Amino acid sequence: MKPFNTDVFGFIENLNKALQMEMSAAHQYQLHAHVLDDWGLNLLETDASDTDLKLLPRMTRLKKLNLAQTKITATGMINLAGLTNLVSLNLTQTQIDTASLAVLRRMYRLERLHLSGAKVDDTLFTYLPQPSPIRSLYLDGTGLTNRG
């Protein structure tokens, strides 16, 4: 009978280490996914643009999204359409316009909306979900008048 090859033990040990690393990576991914769900995604004052927003439709469980002072425009807003679980959305000082806010109509959980410094006008309220769940609405520095 041949003696048992001890290299097999080394091979199995290396496989176990690789498996542990893979499991760690999977747990890290799950942790990050839960952090996004609970804390949200904060892109404040970054170079985030319309192209970067193409990843958002996959984040359907996202609750908070801060796009304040980013380079997003009305064109990129379509990528927010599926984020129906959003509770807080910050679009302060972005290049969006009032019509691009039509994506908000299906956001029935949206409680906080920051639009300060955005190019919105008196037609804004036609684009908000009805009945509106919004409790905090920030509109300073916008084009709204007393008629709106």
LOGUVEX-801347 format. One record per atom (N, C-alpha, C): atom name; x, z, y; residue in one letter. Coordinates in nm, 4 decimals. Last residue first. Layout:
! LOGUVEX-801347
+------+----------+----------+----------+------+
| site |        x |        z |        y | code |
+------+----------+----------+----------+------+
|   CA |        X |        Z |        Y |    A |
...
+------+----------+----------+----------+------+
//
This chain:
! LOGUVEX-801347
+------+----------+----------+----------+------+
| site |        x |        z |        y | code |
+------+----------+----------+----------+------+
|    N |  -4.7854 |  -0.5943 |   7.9253 |    G |
|   CA |  -4.7631 |  -0.5933 |   7.7802 |    G |
|    C |  -4.7999 |  -0.4634 |   7.7223 |    G |
|    N |  -4.8102 |  -0.5397 |   8.1935 |    R |
|   CA |  -4.9209 |  -0.6113 |   8.1290 |    R |
|    C |  -4.9095 |  -0.6042 |   7.9782 |    R |
|    N |  -4.5709 |  -0.4356 |   8.2706 |    N |
|   CA |  -4.6824 |  -0.3422 |   8.2565 |    N |
|    C |  -4.8023 |  -0.4089 |   8.1903 |    N |
|    N |  -4.3398 |  -0.6241 |   8.0651 |    T |
|   CA |  -4.3974 |  -0.5839 |   8.1938 |    T |
|    C |  -4.5085 |  -0.4823 |   8.1673 |    T |
|    N |  -4.0309 |  -0.6824 |   7.8961 |    L |
|   CA |  -4.1697 |  -0.6370 |   7.8965 |    L |
|    C |  -4.2142 |  -0.5959 |   8.0366 |    L |
|    N |  -3.7714 |  -0.7631 |   7.8547 |    G |
|   CA |  -3.8525 |  -0.8404 |   7.9482 |    G |
|    C |  -3.9978 |  -0.7974 |   7.9522 |    G |
|    N |  -3.5680 |  -0.4604 |   7.8425 |    T |
|   CA |  -3.6265 |  -0.5818 |   7.7851 |    T |
|    C |  -3.7076 |  -0.6533 |   7.8919 |    T |
|    N |  -3.4721 |  -0.2129 |   7.9164 |    G |
|   CA |  -3.3877 |  -0.3283 |   7.9408 |    G |
|    C |  -3.4391 |  -0.4555 |   7.8759 |    G |
|    N |  -3.6263 |  -0.0216 |   7.6588 |    D |
|   CA |  -3.5630 |  -0.0284 |   7.7901 |    D |
|    C |  -3.4725 |  -0.1508 |   7.7992 |    D |
|    N |  -3.7660 |   0.0221 |   7.4214 |    L |
|   CA |  -3.7816 |  -0.1078 |   7.4875 |    L |
|    C |  -3.7124 |  -0.1172 |   7.6225 |    L |
|    N |  -3.8237 |   0.1654 |   7.1194 |    Y |
|   CA |  -3.7298 |   0.1694 |   7.2327 |    Y |
|    C |  -3.7232 |   0.0308 |   7.2949 |    Y |
|    N |  -4.0527 |   0.3560 |   6.9569 |    L |
|   CA |  -4.0261 |   0.2187 |   6.9979 |    L |
|    C |  -3.9427 |   0.2229 |   7.1253 |    L |
|    N |  -4.1666 |   0.5443 |   6.6948 |    S |
|   CA |  -4.0678 |   0.5410 |   6.8037 |    S |
|    C |  -4.0329 |   0.3964 |   6.8317 |    S |
|    N |  -4.3606 |   0.4843 |   6.5121 |    R |
|   CA |  -4.3739 |   0.6091 |   6.5868 |    R |
|    C |  -4.2793 |   0.6134 |   6.7064 |    R |
|    N |  -4.5320 |   0.2316 |   6.3480 |    I |
|   CA |  -4.4203 |   0.2633 |   6.4373 |    I |
|    C |  -4.4520 |   0.3875 |   6.5206 |    I |
|    N |  -4.7244 |   0.1283 |   6.1907 |    P |
|   CA |  -4.6712 |   0.2574 |   6.1494 |    P |
|    C |  -4.5643 |   0.3098 |   6.2467 |    P |
|    N |  -5.0093 |  -0.0421 |   6.3016 |    S |
|   CA |  -4.8670 |  -0.0187 |   6.3223 |    S |
|    C |  -4.8237 |   0.1211 |   6.2796 |    S |
|    N |  -5.2246 |  -0.2093 |   6.0739 |    P |
|   CA |  -5.2025 |  -0.1101 |   6.1791 |    P |
|    C |  -5.0546 |  -0.0730 |   6.1836 |    P |
|    N |  -4.9846 |  -0.4485 |   6.1590 |    Q |
|   CA |  -5.1121 |  -0.3880 |   6.1976 |    Q |
|    C |  -5.1805 |  -0.3306 |   6.0743 |    Q |
|    N |  -4.6473 |  -0.4973 |   6.2722 |    P |
|   CA |  -4.7446 |  -0.4775 |   6.1639 |    P |
|    C |  -4.8707 |  -0.4096 |   6.2155 |    P |
|    N |  -4.5954 |  -0.7146 |   6.5587 |    L |
|   CA |  -4.5765 |  -0.5877 |   6.4892 |    L |
|    C |  -4.6808 |  -0.5729 |   6.3785 |    L |
|    N |  -4.6510 |  -0.9344 |   6.7097 |    Y |
|   CA |  -4.5627 |  -0.9516 |   6.5944 |    Y |
|    C |  -4.5402 |  -0.8237 |   6.5148 |    Y |
|    N |  -4.7922 |  -0.8644 |   6.9272 |    T |
|   CA |  -4.8605 |  -0.9520 |   6.8315 |    T |
|    C |  -4.7779 |  -0.9705 |   6.7043 |    T |
|    N |  -4.6129 |  -0.7268 |   7.0840 |    F |
|   CA |  -4.7077 |  -0.6489 |   7.0036 |    F |
|    C |  -4.7887 |  -0.7337 |   6.9065 |    F |
|    N |  -4.4670 |  -0.9279 |   7.2287 |    L |
|   CA |  -4.4062 |  -0.8472 |   7.1225 |    L |
|    C |  -4.5096 |  -0.7848 |   7.0290 |    L |
|    N |  -4.5468 |  -1.0554 |   7.4514 |    T |
|   CA |  -4.6122 |  -1.0951 |   7.3264 |    T |
|    C |  -4.5600 |  -1.0153 |   7.2058 |    T |
|    N |  -4.3878 |  -0.9754 |   7.6659 |    D |
|   CA |  -4.5182 |  -0.9116 |   7.6476 |    D |
|    C |  -4.5895 |  -0.9498 |   7.5184 |    D |
|    N |  -4.0599 |  -1.0101 |   7.5117 |    D |
|   CA |  -4.1541 |  -1.0164 |   7.6235 |    D |
|    C |  -4.2873 |  -0.9526 |   7.5840 |    D |
|    N |  -3.7063 |  -0.9667 |   7.4529 |    V |
|   CA |  -3.8459 |  -0.9636 |   7.4091 |    V |
|    C |  -3.9377 |  -0.9614 |   7.5307 |    V |
|    N |  -3.4097 |  -0.9757 |   7.4071 |    K |
|   CA |  -3.4906 |  -1.0706 |   7.4843 |    K |
|    C |  -3.6337 |  -1.0757 |   7.4310 |    K |
|    N |  -3.2849 |  -0.6356 |   7.4240 |    A |
|   CA |  -3.3132 |  -0.7607 |   7.3535 |    A |
|    C |  -3.4055 |  -0.8474 |   7.4384 |    A |
|    N |  -3.2559 |  -0.3885 |   7.5437 |    G |
|   CA |  -3.1644 |  -0.4941 |   7.5827 |    G |
|    C |  -3.1850 |  -0.6262 |   7.5108 |    G |
|    N |  -3.3963 |  -0.2220 |   7.2699 |    S |
|   CA |  -3.3395 |  -0.2109 |   7.4042 |    S |
|    C |  -3.2394 |  -0.3229 |   7.4299 |    S |
|    N |  -3.5280 |  -0.1975 |   7.0343 |    L |
|   CA |  -3.5151 |  -0.3327 |   7.0885 |    L |
|    C |  -3.4533 |  -0.3325 |   7.2285 |    L |
|    N |  -3.5783 |  -0.0194 |   6.7507 |    H |
|   CA |  -3.4964 |  -0.0203 |   6.8724 |    H |
|    C |  -3.4769 |  -0.1653 |   6.9164 |    H |
|    N |  -3.8193 |   0.1483 |   6.5796 |    L |
|   CA |  -3.7744 |   0.0143 |   6.6156 |    L |
|    C |  -3.7037 |   0.0199 |   6.7506 |    L |
|    N |  -3.9329 |   0.3415 |   6.3168 |    R |
|   CA |  -3.8469 |   0.3389 |   6.4361 |    R |
|    C |  -3.7952 |   0.1975 |   6.4590 |    R |
|    N |  -4.0983 |   0.2831 |   6.1003 |    E |
|   CA |  -4.1363 |   0.3917 |   6.1913 |    E |
|    C |  -4.0557 |   0.3907 |   6.3218 |    E |
|    N |  -4.2159 |   0.0671 |   5.8659 |    L |
|   CA |  -4.1271 |   0.0737 |   5.9819 |    L |
|    C |  -4.1773 |   0.1771 |   6.0830 |    L |
|    N |  -4.3767 |   0.0103 |   5.6592 |    R |
|   CA |  -4.3148 |   0.1435 |   5.6590 |    R |
|    C |  -4.2281 |   0.1665 |   5.7824 |    R |
|    N |  -4.4585 |  -0.2502 |   5.6707 |    Y |
|   CA |  -4.5602 |  -0.1473 |   5.6895 |    Y |
|    C |  -4.5057 |  -0.0051 |   5.6863 |    Y |
|    N |  -4.3585 |  -0.5272 |   5.7475 |    M |
|   CA |  -4.2832 |  -0.4013 |   5.7371 |    M |
|    C |  -4.3747 |  -0.2834 |   5.7672 |    M |
|    N |  -4.4727 |  -0.7679 |   5.7980 |    R |
|   CA |  -4.4900 |  -0.7130 |   5.6629 |    R |
|    C |  -4.4163 |  -0.5812 |   5.6433 |    R |
|    N |  -4.3961 |  -0.8255 |   6.0618 |    R |
|   CA |  -4.5387 |  -0.8114 |   6.0279 |    R |
|    C |  -4.5627 |  -0.7469 |   5.8922 |    R |
|    N |  -4.1344 |  -0.8850 |   6.1162 |    L |
|   CA |  -4.1724 |  -0.7440 |   6.1131 |    L |
|    C |  -4.3148 |  -0.7223 |   6.0629 |    L |
|    N |  -4.0994 |  -1.1524 |   6.1472 |    V |
|   CA |  -4.0619 |  -1.0964 |   6.0167 |    V |
|    C |  -4.1027 |  -0.9503 |   6.0042 |    V |
|    N |  -4.1465 |  -1.1976 |   6.4131 |    A |
|   CA |  -4.2581 |  -1.2209 |   6.3208 |    A |
|    C |  -4.2269 |  -1.1649 |   6.1825 |    A |
|    N |  -3.9358 |  -1.1893 |   6.5803 |    L |
|   CA |  -3.9826 |  -1.0610 |   6.5292 |    L |
|    C |  -4.1045 |  -1.0761 |   6.4379 |    L |
|    N |  -3.8914 |  -1.4306 |   6.6927 |    S |
|   CA |  -3.8165 |  -1.4017 |   6.5694 |    S |
|    C |  -3.8593 |  -1.2691 |   6.5070 |    S |
|    N |  -4.0327 |  -1.4185 |   6.9312 |    A |
|   CA |  -4.0910 |  -1.4916 |   6.8183 |    A |
|    C |  -4.0197 |  -1.4600 |   6.6867 |    A |
|    N |  -3.8499 |  -1.2754 |   7.1016 |    T |
|   CA |  -3.9769 |  -1.2171 |   7.0581 |    T |
|    C |  -4.0329 |  -1.2865 |   6.9345 |    T |
|    N |  -3.5091 |  -1.3090 |   6.9853 |    D |
|   CA |  -3.6167 |  -1.3290 |   7.0816 |    D |
|    C |  -3.7477 |  -1.2763 |   7.0215 |    D |
|    N |  -3.1697 |  -1.1784 |   6.9707 |    I |
|   CA |  -3.2968 |  -1.2182 |   6.9108 |    I |
|    C |  -3.3985 |  -1.2464 |   7.0213 |    I |
|    N |  -2.9135 |  -1.0960 |   7.0266 |    Q |
|   CA |  -2.9606 |  -1.2208 |   7.0856 |    Q |
|    C |  -3.0896 |  -1.2710 |   7.0210 |    Q |
|    N |  -2.9059 |  -0.7405 |   7.0970 |    T |
|   CA |  -2.8790 |  -0.8568 |   7.0126 |    T |
|    C |  -2.9382 |  -0.9794 |   7.0813 |    T |
|    N |  -2.9501 |  -0.4795 |   7.2011 |    Q |
|   CA |  -2.8523 |  -0.5714 |   7.2589 |    Q |
|    C |  -2.8078 |  -0.6798 |   7.1617 |    Q |
|    N |  -3.0859 |  -0.3379 |   6.9092 |    T |
|   CA |  -3.0444 |  -0.3189 |   7.0479 |    T |
|    C |  -2.9335 |  -0.4171 |   7.0855 |    T |
|    N |  -3.2152 |  -0.3237 |   6.6717 |    L |
|   CA |  -3.1759 |  -0.4563 |   6.7174 |    L |
|    C |  -3.1332 |  -0.4528 |   6.8637 |    L |
|    N |  -3.2656 |  -0.1219 |   6.4058 |    N |
|   CA |  -3.2068 |  -0.1210 |   6.5394 |    N |
|    C |  -3.1536 |  -0.2604 |   6.5711 |    N |
|    N |  -3.5120 |   0.0232 |   6.2145 |    L |
|   CA |  -3.4442 |  -0.1025 |   6.2437 |    L |
|    C |  -3.3951 |  -0.0992 |   6.3876 |    L |
|    N |  -3.6330 |   0.2252 |   5.9555 |    S |
|   CA |  -3.5674 |   0.2218 |   6.0854 |    S |
|    C |  -3.4907 |   0.0911 |   6.1004 |    S |
|    N |  -3.7512 |   0.1665 |   5.7224 |    V |
|   CA |  -3.8135 |   0.2724 |   5.8005 |    V |
|    C |  -3.7583 |   0.2688 |   5.9428 |    V |
|    N |  -3.8005 |  -0.1024 |   5.4997 |    L |
|   CA |  -3.7301 |  -0.0489 |   5.6164 |    L |
|    C |  -3.8154 |   0.0559 |   5.6881 |    L |
|    N |  -3.9225 |  -0.2277 |   5.2934 |    N |
|   CA |  -3.9078 |  -0.0825 |   5.2824 |    N |
|    C |  -3.8355 |  -0.0212 |   5.4018 |    N |
|    N |  -3.9115 |  -0.5001 |   5.3261 |    T |
|   CA |  -4.0385 |  -0.4338 |   5.3556 |    T |
|    C |  -4.0323 |  -0.2820 |   5.3427 |    T |
|    N |  -3.7288 |  -0.7237 |   5.3645 |    L |
|   CA |  -3.6910 |  -0.5822 |   5.3741 |    L |
|    C |  -3.8119 |  -0.4975 |   5.4109 |    L |
|    N |  -3.7749 |  -0.9931 |   5.3723 |    G |
|   CA |  -3.8049 |  -0.9225 |   5.2487 |    G |
|    C |  -3.7747 |  -0.7738 |   5.2518 |    G |
|    N |  -3.6886 |  -1.0718 |   5.6349 |    A |
|   CA |  -3.8291 |  -1.0841 |   5.5936 |    A |
|    C |  -3.8637 |  -1.0030 |   5.4690 |    A |
|    N |  -3.4362 |  -1.0906 |   5.7224 |    L |
|   CA |  -3.4926 |  -0.9558 |   5.7182 |    L |
|    C |  -3.6332 |  -0.9553 |   5.6594 |    L |
|    N |  -3.3730 |  -1.3546 |   5.7472 |    N |
|   CA |  -3.3132 |  -1.2819 |   5.6350 |    N |
|    C |  -3.3644 |  -1.1387 |   5.6235 |    N |
|    N |  -3.4734 |  -1.4354 |   5.9868 |    I |
|   CA |  -3.5509 |  -1.4700 |   5.8671 |    I |
|    C |  -3.4991 |  -1.3938 |   5.7458 |    I |
|    N |  -3.2784 |  -1.3812 |   6.1800 |    M |
|   CA |  -3.3844 |  -1.2827 |   6.1560 |    M |
|    C |  -3.4664 |  -1.3111 |   6.0307 |    M |
|    N |  -3.1000 |  -1.5807 |   6.2426 |    G |
|   CA |  -3.0691 |  -1.4920 |   6.1313 |    G |
|    C |  -3.1796 |  -1.3957 |   6.0939 |    G |
|    N |  -3.2159 |  -1.6990 |   6.4722 |    T |
|   CA |  -3.1980 |  -1.7765 |   6.3494 |    T |
|    C |  -3.1759 |  -1.6866 |   6.2280 |    T |
|    N |  -3.1906 |  -1.5146 |   6.6772 |    A |
|   CA |  -3.3238 |  -1.5391 |   6.6205 |    A |
|    C |  -3.3129 |  -1.6123 |   6.4868 |    A |
|    N |  -2.8727 |  -1.3635 |   6.5928 |    T |
|   CA |  -2.9649 |  -1.4345 |   6.6822 |    T |
|    C |  -3.1001 |  -1.4475 |   6.6123 |    T |
|    N |  -2.5999 |  -1.1291 |   6.5911 |    I |
|   CA |  -2.7137 |  -1.1953 |   6.5279 |    I |
|    C |  -2.8053 |  -1.2561 |   6.6335 |    I |
|    N |  -2.3724 |  -0.9948 |   6.6596 |    K |
|   CA |  -2.3860 |  -1.1329 |   6.7060 |    K |
|    C |  -2.5053 |  -1.2053 |   6.6444 |    K |
|    N |  -2.4560 |  -0.6572 |   6.7635 |    T |
|   CA |  -2.3923 |  -0.7546 |   6.6745 |    T |
|    C |  -2.4188 |  -0.8938 |   6.7299 |    T |
|    N |  -2.5840 |  -0.4425 |   6.8845 |    Q |
|   CA |  -2.4634 |  -0.4987 |   6.9453 |    Q |
|    C |  -2.3839 |  -0.5854 |   6.8478 |    Q |
|    N |  -2.7392 |  -0.3207 |   6.5933 |    A |
|   CA |  -2.7190 |  -0.3119 |   6.7379 |    A |
|    C |  -2.5829 |  -0.3675 |   6.7773 |    A |
|    N |  -2.8323 |  -0.3105 |   6.3403 |    L |
|   CA |  -2.7658 |  -0.4344 |   6.3796 |    L |
|    C |  -2.7361 |  -0.4361 |   6.5292 |    L |
|    N |  -2.9010 |  -0.0985 |   6.0955 |    N |
|   CA |  -2.8562 |  -0.0949 |   6.2344 |    N |
|    C |  -2.7745 |  -0.2202 |   6.2622 |    N |
|    N |  -3.1505 |  -0.0002 |   5.8834 |    L |
|   CA |  -3.0618 |  -0.1113 |   5.9150 |    L |
|    C |  -3.0293 |  -0.1080 |   6.0636 |    L |
|    N |  -3.2803 |   0.1798 |   5.6147 |    K |
|   CA |  -3.2313 |   0.1839 |   5.7519 |    K |
|    C |  -3.1327 |   0.0705 |   5.7731 |    K |
|    N |  -3.3597 |   0.1147 |   5.3568 |    K |
|   CA |  -3.4525 |   0.1876 |   5.4427 |    K |
|    C |  -3.4108 |   0.1889 |   5.5895 |    K |
|    N |  -3.3535 |  -0.1213 |   5.0935 |    L |
|   CA |  -3.2898 |  -0.0694 |   5.2139 |    L |
|    C |  -3.3929 |  -0.0046 |   5.3063 |    L |
|    N |  -3.4504 |  -0.2537 |   4.8814 |    R |
|   CA |  -3.4796 |  -0.1106 |   4.8878 |    R |
|    C |  -3.4202 |  -0.0442 |   5.0122 |    R |
|    N |  -3.3577 |  -0.5149 |   4.8969 |    T |
|   CA |  -3.4999 |  -0.4896 |   4.9221 |    T |
|    C |  -3.5351 |  -0.3419 |   4.9326 |    T |
|    N |  -3.1211 |  -0.6749 |   4.9311 |    M |
|   CA |  -3.1244 |  -0.5301 |   4.9538 |    M |
|    C |  -3.2659 |  -0.4835 |   4.9834 |    M |
|    N |  -3.1310 |  -0.9464 |   4.9269 |    R |
|   CA |  -3.1122 |  -0.8783 |   4.7983 |    R |
|    C |  -3.1251 |  -0.7268 |   4.8103 |    R |
|    N |  -3.1416 |  -1.0233 |   5.1966 |    P |
|   CA |  -3.2622 |  -1.0349 |   5.1137 |    P |
|    C |  -3.2516 |  -0.9663 |   4.9776 |    P |
|    N |  -2.8685 |  -0.9873 |   5.3013 |    L |
|   CA |  -2.9725 |  -0.8853 |   5.3144 |    L |
|    C |  -3.0937 |  -0.9032 |   5.2238 |    L |
|    N |  -2.6944 |  -1.1952 |   5.3012 |    L |
|   CA |  -2.6862 |  -1.1018 |   5.1890 |    L |
|    C |  -2.8007 |  -1.0012 |   5.1897 |    L |
|    N |  -2.7268 |  -1.3246 |   5.5386 |    K |
|   CA |  -2.7775 |  -1.3918 |   5.4190 |    K |
|    C |  -2.7709 |  -1.3031 |   5.2955 |    K |
|    N |  -2.5995 |  -1.2065 |   5.7488 |    L |
|   CA |  -2.7313 |  -1.1544 |   5.7128 |    L |
|    C |  -2.7893 |  -1.2193 |   5.5878 |    L |
|    N |  -2.3737 |  -1.3558 |   5.7975 |    D |
|   CA |  -2.3594 |  -1.2304 |   5.7238 |    D |
|    C |  -2.4937 |  -1.1763 |   5.6770 |    D |
|    N |  -2.4827 |  -1.5592 |   5.9584 |    T |
|   CA |  -2.4294 |  -1.5912 |   5.8255 |    T |
|    C |  -2.4182 |  -1.4659 |   5.7395 |    T |
|    N |  -2.5362 |  -1.4252 |   6.1971 |    D |
|   CA |  -2.6470 |  -1.4768 |   6.1165 |    D |
|    C |  -2.6019 |  -1.5076 |   5.9731 |    D |
|    N |  -2.2851 |  -1.1615 |   6.1968 |    S |
|   CA |  -2.3553 |  -1.2761 |   6.2539 |    S |
|    C |  -2.4682 |  -1.3190 |   6.1603 |    S |
|    N |  -2.0811 |  -0.8904 |   6.2877 |    A |
|   CA |  -2.1845 |  -0.9424 |   6.1977 |    A |
|    C |  -2.2641 |  -1.0521 |   6.2686 |    A |
|    N |  -1.8757 |  -0.7659 |   6.4104 |    D |
|   CA |  -1.8864 |  -0.9096 |   6.4324 |    D |
|    C |  -1.9919 |  -0.9730 |   6.3426 |    D |
|    N |  -2.0236 |  -0.4547 |   6.5229 |    T |
|   CA |  -1.9348 |  -0.5340 |   6.4382 |    T |
|    C |  -1.9507 |  -0.6811 |   6.4746 |    T |
|    N |  -2.1922 |  -0.2658 |   6.6446 |    E |
|   CA |  -2.0741 |  -0.3151 |   6.7149 |    E |
|    C |  -1.9735 |  -0.3861 |   6.6249 |    E |
|    N |  -2.3331 |  -0.1568 |   6.3421 |    L |
|   CA |  -2.3212 |  -0.1360 |   6.4864 |    L |
|    C |  -2.1868 |  -0.1844 |   6.5390 |    L |
|    N |  -2.4173 |  -0.1715 |   6.0864 |    L |
|   CA |  -2.3254 |  -0.2760 |   6.1310 |    L |
|    C |  -2.3038 |  -0.2708 |   6.2820 |    L |
|    N |  -2.5140 |   0.0259 |   5.8360 |    N |
|   CA |  -2.4813 |   0.0357 |   5.9774 |    N |
|    C |  -2.3761 |  -0.0681 |   6.0138 |    N |
|    N |  -2.7689 |   0.0727 |   5.6169 |    L |
|   CA |  -2.6555 |  -0.0135 |   5.6445 |    L |
|    C |  -2.6327 |  -0.0151 |   5.7948 |    L |
|    N |  -2.8699 |   0.3814 |   5.4564 |    G |
|   CA |  -2.8882 |   0.2544 |   5.5225 |    G |
|    C |  -2.7578 |   0.1805 |   5.5428 |    G |
|    N |  -2.9016 |   0.6138 |   5.3137 |    W |
|   CA |  -2.8423 |   0.6185 |   5.4468 |    W |
|    C |  -2.8627 |   0.4898 |   5.5250 |    W |
|    N |  -3.0416 |   0.5426 |   5.0753 |    D |
|   CA |  -3.0696 |   0.6651 |   5.1490 |    D |
|    C |  -3.0205 |   0.6618 |   5.2936 |    D |
|    N |  -2.9483 |   0.2900 |   4.9931 |    D |
|   CA |  -3.0909 |   0.3213 |   4.9924 |    D |
|    C |  -3.1230 |   0.4391 |   5.0828 |    D |
|    N |  -2.6726 |   0.3209 |   5.0164 |    L |
|   CA |  -2.7408 |   0.2227 |   5.0999 |    L |
|    C |  -2.8894 |   0.2528 |   5.1073 |    L |
|    N |  -2.6422 |   0.5149 |   4.8167 |    V |
|   CA |  -2.6062 |   0.5474 |   4.9549 |    V |
|    C |  -2.6748 |   0.4497 |   5.0498 |    V |
|    N |  -2.7141 |   0.3682 |   4.5917 |    H |
|   CA |  -2.7979 |   0.4808 |   4.6334 |    H |
|    C |  -2.7678 |   0.5212 |   4.7775 |    H |
|    N |  -2.5007 |   0.1863 |   4.5872 |    A |
|   CA |  -2.6375 |   0.1363 |   4.5987 |    A |
|    C |  -2.7313 |   0.2469 |   4.6448 |    A |
|    N |  -2.2865 |   0.3594 |   4.5481 |    H |
|   CA |  -2.2965 |   0.2849 |   4.6733 |    H |
|    C |  -2.4368 |   0.2304 |   4.6942 |    H |
|    N |  -2.3515 |   0.4460 |   4.2882 |    L |
|   CA |  -2.3436 |   0.5413 |   4.3975 |    L |
|    C |  -2.3586 |   0.4706 |   4.5312 |    L |
|    N |  -2.3287 |   0.2073 |   4.1456 |    Q |
|   CA |  -2.4576 |   0.2756 |   4.1531 |    Q |
|    C |  -2.4603 |   0.3747 |   4.2680 |    Q |
|    N |  -2.0528 |   0.1611 |   4.1826 |    Y |
|   CA |  -2.1508 |   0.0641 |   4.2314 |    Y |
|    C |  -2.2876 |   0.1296 |   4.2475 |    Y |
|    N |  -1.9498 |   0.3835 |   4.0504 |    Q |
|   CA |  -1.9255 |   0.3673 |   4.1940 |    Q |
|    C |  -2.0263 |   0.2698 |   4.2533 |    Q |
|    N |  -2.0310 |   0.3258 |   3.7902 |    H |
|   CA |  -2.0846 |   0.4440 |   3.8576 |    H |
|    C |  -2.0643 |   0.4359 |   4.0076 |    H |
|    N |  -1.8743 |   0.0977 |   3.7459 |    A |
|   CA |  -2.0206 |   0.0881 |   3.7402 |    A |
|    C |  -2.0850 |   0.2066 |   3.8104 |    A |
|    N |  -1.6190 |   0.2081 |   3.7657 |    A |
|   CA |  -1.6595 |   0.1051 |   3.8609 |    A |
|    C |  -1.8113 |   0.0920 |   3.8638 |    A |
|    N |  -1.6277 |   0.3784 |   3.5454 |    S |
|   CA |  -1.6087 |   0.4343 |   3.6794 |    S |
|    C |  -1.6536 |   0.3344 |   3.7851 |    S |
|    N |  -1.6494 |   0.1914 |   3.3437 |    M |
|   CA |  -1.7593 |   0.2849 |   3.3649 |    M |
|    C |  -1.7488 |   0.3480 |   3.5031 |    M |
|    N |  -1.3975 |   0.0713 |   3.3706 |    E |
|   CA |  -1.5186 |  -0.0077 |   3.3912 |    E |
|    C |  -1.6380 |   0.0831 |   3.4185 |    E |
|    N |  -1.2344 |   0.2884 |   3.3040 |    M |
|   CA |  -1.2241 |   0.2300 |   3.4374 |    M |
|    C |  -1.3482 |   0.1473 |   3.4691 |    M |
|    N |  -1.3132 |   0.3277 |   3.0382 |    Q |
|   CA |  -1.3333 |   0.4347 |   3.1363 |    Q |
|    C |  -1.3282 |   0.3799 |   3.2779 |    Q |
|    N |  -1.2246 |   0.0856 |   2.9281 |    L |
|   CA |  -1.3670 |   0.1174 |   2.9282 |    L |
|    C |  -1.3987 |   0.2265 |   3.0302 |    L |
|    N |  -0.9489 |   0.1180 |   2.9578 |    A |
|   CA |  -1.0170 |   0.0078 |   3.0265 |    A |
|    C |  -1.1670 |   0.0344 |   3.0361 |    A |
|    N |  -0.9110 |   0.3358 |   2.7873 |    K |
|   CA |  -0.8793 |   0.3479 |   2.9307 |    K |
|    C |  -0.9510 |   0.2396 |   3.0106 |    K |
|    N |  -0.9858 |   0.2188 |   2.5430 |    N |
|   CA |  -1.0600 |   0.3337 |   2.5954 |    N |
|    C |  -1.0349 |   0.3519 |   2.7449 |    N |
|    N |  -0.7844 |   0.0254 |   2.5194 |    L |
|   CA |  -0.9252 |  -0.0153 |   2.5296 |    L |
|    C |  -1.0107 |   0.0971 |   2.5877 |    L |
|    N |  -0.5619 |   0.1934 |   2.4912 |    N |
|   CA |  -0.5731 |   0.1060 |   2.6083 |    N |
|    C |  -0.7155 |   0.0560 |   2.6281 |    N |
|    N |  -0.6259 |   0.3074 |   2.2421 |    E |
|   CA |  -0.6118 |   0.3932 |   2.3606 |    E |
|    C |  -0.6243 |   0.3107 |   2.4885 |    E |
|    N |  -0.6151 |   0.0819 |   2.0822 |    I |
|   CA |  -0.7433 |   0.1515 |   2.0987 |    I |
|    C |  -0.7390 |   0.2415 |   2.2222 |    I |
|    N |  -0.3396 |   0.0270 |   2.1034 |    F |
|   CA |  -0.4376 |  -0.0721 |   2.1452 |    F |
|    C |  -0.5732 |  -0.0062 |   2.1722 |    F |
|    N |  -0.2322 |   0.2567 |   1.9906 |    G |
|   CA |  -0.2018 |   0.2232 |   2.1299 |    G |
|    C |  -0.3026 |   0.1250 |   2.1865 |    G |
|    N |  -0.3306 |   0.2253 |   1.7301 |    F |
|   CA |  -0.3706 |   0.3412 |   1.8096 |    F |
|    C |  -0.3447 |   0.3171 |   1.9586 |    F |
|    N |  -0.1966 |  -0.0052 |   1.6529 |    V |
|   CA |  -0.3425 |  -0.0099 |   1.6635 |    V |
|    C |  -0.3924 |   0.1073 |   1.7478 |    V |
|    N |   0.0624 |   0.0688 |   1.6186 |    D |
|   CA |   0.0307 |  -0.0070 |   1.7400 |    D |
|    C |  -0.1205 |  -0.0167 |   1.7611 |    D |
|    N |   0.0868 |   0.1770 |   1.3682 |    T |
|   CA |   0.0616 |   0.2704 |   1.4788 |    T |
|    C |   0.0327 |   0.1983 |   1.6092 |    T |
|    N |  -0.0444 |   0.0628 |   1.0766 |    N |
|   CA |   0.0240 |   0.0157 |   1.1971 |    N |
|    C |  -0.0124 |   0.1072 |   1.3146 |    N |
|    N |   0.0105 |   0.2325 |   0.7748 |    F |
|   CA |  -0.0832 |   0.2033 |   0.8846 |    F |
|    C |  -0.0041 |   0.1674 |   1.0107 |    F |
|    N |   0.2027 |   0.0737 |   0.5104 |    P |
|   CA |   0.1800 |   0.1848 |   0.6040 |    P |
|    C |   0.0896 |   0.1384 |   0.7185 |    P |
|    N |   0.0489 |  -0.0802 |   0.2233 |    K |
|   CA |   0.1256 |  -0.0905 |   0.3476 |    K |
|    C |   0.1007 |   0.0323 |   0.4349 |    K |
|    N |   0.0836 |   0.0000 |  -0.1170 |    M |
|   CA |   0.0000 |   0.0000 |   0.0000 |    M |
|    C |   0.0887 |   0.0000 |   0.1241 |    M |
+------+----------+----------+----------+------+
//
